[in-house]
């Protein structure tokens, strides 16, 4: 069976048009667009938004600005890190898990570090990858001890143990902050 027999491109385009392209995150739409950009391959129905989430109120109380780059994020995490009082600068996944890989990948990709190059060769030894690995290790020095995965990261952020968290969200914060996460 040809892949074109599996996709009703007209129906997909109609749904996206009726909903409106502006209703979707741009990155999600890029994933379902053909390589040449001429058609859609599907309609996104959900997406996880990955990134660093932070509590503006905690940063303001500590007199800290919202971090805008790697160095500022590390500085904020270090300043808020107080392990003696069981308060940590950032909730960061450290377990051998998919979340850790996904969280690290955000840093690696933002530093132009890829696991494979365009020819499919492994590129773990590039300067960009080494910078990303070193940075993640330094950032992880400001997280909870032990092996942290989805629940530990989420719980630490939600209960205030860590005012910053590297995680994916698909709406579970929205019920806590109906007018937005301020």
Secondary structure, DSSP 4 states (H G I P E B T S, - for coil): --GGGT--HHHHHHHHHHH-GGGS-HHHHHHTB-TTSS-BS-------EEEEEE-HHHHHHTT-PPP-SHHHHHHHHHHH-BGGGTBBS-B---SSSHHHHHHHHHHHHHTT--SB-TTS-B-TTSHHHHHHHHHHHHHHTTS-SS---HHHHHHHHHTTSBSEEEEEESSTTTTT-TT---
